[in-house]
């Protein structure tokens, strides 16, 4: 499991940051574990040693004192800008 940094805005628009762990990674998304709740539908950026990845929370469940988030990766921009 890689260490990650998650960045998102809360309901009031304040920037939030949490350290956590990368649980799973696939072509379409990833799963992380952090100690802060993040609502389904929230946009966030996840950083780890291999890069920075924007996505949308599609699943959020509490597991003990942590939250497991399923995140769908945002589609990368097309080279022609369309």
Helices and strands as residue ranges (DSSP letters): E 3-9, E 15-25, E 29-34, E 43-48, E 51-63, E 66-73
